[in-house]
């Protein structure tokens, strides 16, 4: 083990991975509950996976984290900026029309948080040798899932009871204290790279500004068009247009963009390689030269498709069932212990029996949750019909509340097992020279299918209901399981 400012990795590994998981829980989990509580449509909530775009494409700037300054400085910078994002979110939460701004804050916060993830993962691999990296996988997953449950458990409880501005202020205070702790306790575990100033000079170019300005201008123009009197007049003459929303256009545009990227992937690769970023080029090529890379890519991209299609709609379903005030203790008091047990047990079983032996049962348990949620939604459908949008929801009864808590418990336990599999496998495919970049590429690809599965989930749930959605989401998980027999790097090194 390499020397760090804290002698016991149980301490710094916990605090850093809590700092990684907490923003993710706010942006990807609490946001769904918050927006549904604010009466946002299921179709629009289905677009919240767009917040995951930075986690998908974080490998594009991961080489900068490897090349410039140190992982510790990147962590502290990212965490400081996220404190500001949470503060602004809390300020805008009670304001009329604040929903749009909060969505923007979350999207910016996602970029900041994704950068923080790159730095933390790199710090972990710099600070620990290969044996200790495997040893602390379960503990690392546990810390991450505790943070992941703190959002729905604590922050969501405050939001649904005392008010969302208080909830986000509390989240901000927690993260600020964590930042101060890291400033005081974490030391450097690597030599300093090039300075931030040099990075800014090299990367900020006129083409970047033109690209960002074009995207912003297009988005604003579409938003103005859909709210214009001209579009309203068009709707009178063409009733079909009344069913088309801005969120639909965003989803269709993303799908078209993905198809275009697929068709021109070779030209895109050549463009990247000729861009002058030799370090990125070497890192990217090194990853693409992994044994059976097509199998690896297919598995990583499809791994969480079913899980994301499910998870994006769980919080809105809880609101529509009429038990949003119970969501906090179900997530924190029931889900959290279950996720910890799953993460720790998963890490221990993988280290004892190997990833190859454990991957099948763990992935099956993770995905069977979708079927269980389908039967739960069928059972509670009458309450969903009665309580959706109701000011005073009808009580579901103690037994049904117990069922929801039990299903959520199993979901979090199985999710801990699945996350242990994923983290272990990602570390297996990382090259020593490009640890942070390779891990960023792998974890980014992992979220790619989740983006589109999550977007589809909103439309499917709004169209045919939660139960059918959860059943279909299980089908989304099958392709990844079909690739498991062909995966390389499953054996212990």
Secondary structure, 3 states (H helix, E strand, C coil): CCCCCCCCHHHHHHHHHHHHHHHHHHHHHHHHHHHHHCCCCHHHHHHHHHHHHHHHHCHHHHHHHHHECCHHHHHHHHHHHHHHHHHHHHHHHCCCCHHHHHHHHHHHHHHHHHHHHHHHHHHHHHHCCHHHHHHCHHHHHHHHHHHHHHHHHHHHHHHHHCCHHHHHHHHHHHHHHHHHHHHHHCCCCCCCCECHHHHHHHHCCHHHHHHHHHHHHHHHHHHHHHCCHHHHHHHHHCHHHHHCCHHHHHHHHHHHHHHHHHHCHHHHHHHHHCCCCHHHHHHHHHHHCCCCHHHHHHHHHHCCHHHHHHHHHHHHHHHHHCCHHHHHHHHHHHHHHHHHHHHHHHHHHHHHHCHHHHHHHHHHHHHHHHHHHHHHHHHCHHHHHHHCCCCCCCCCCHHHHHHHHHHHHHHHHHHHHHHHHHHHHHHHCCCHHHHHHHHHHHHHHHCHHHHHHHHHHHHHHHHHCHHHHHHHHHHHHHHHHHHHHHCCCCCCC
